[in-house]
Amino acid sequence: VFPQVNVTKMGSWGHFNCSYSCSFLLAPEDPIFPIIGSLFLRELIKEFGTDHIYGADTFNEMQPPSSEPSYLAAATTAVYEAMTA
């Protein structure tokens, strides 16, 4: 749908075959990230409701594309901004 987006294929999770893991991560600095993030959260709330408590650990049990503090801070900021939008 969006051929120009910047995505990274993540590694396998829990030693599962990539058929069952290896998700794709939309780069937090991609201009469409806040739009998709906000739409995702709206759909989640429509389906399940909300208690206004959300997890924002993008790399829970996954190796991030970069361990640089500046990258991790930017990723966290992008997720938070999408959530508050």
HUWORA-V164093 format. One record per pair of residues at least 12 apart in sequence whose C-alpha atoms are under 6 Angstrom apart, sorted by the first residue. I is the first residue (numbers start at 1). J is the second residue. Records with the same first field share a line. If there is no record, write none. Layout:
BEGIN
I=J ; J
END
This chain:
BEGIN
6=27
7=25 ; 26 ; 27
8=24 ; 25
9=24
10=22 ; 23 ; 24
28=75 ; 78
34=82
37=82
38=82 ; 83
END
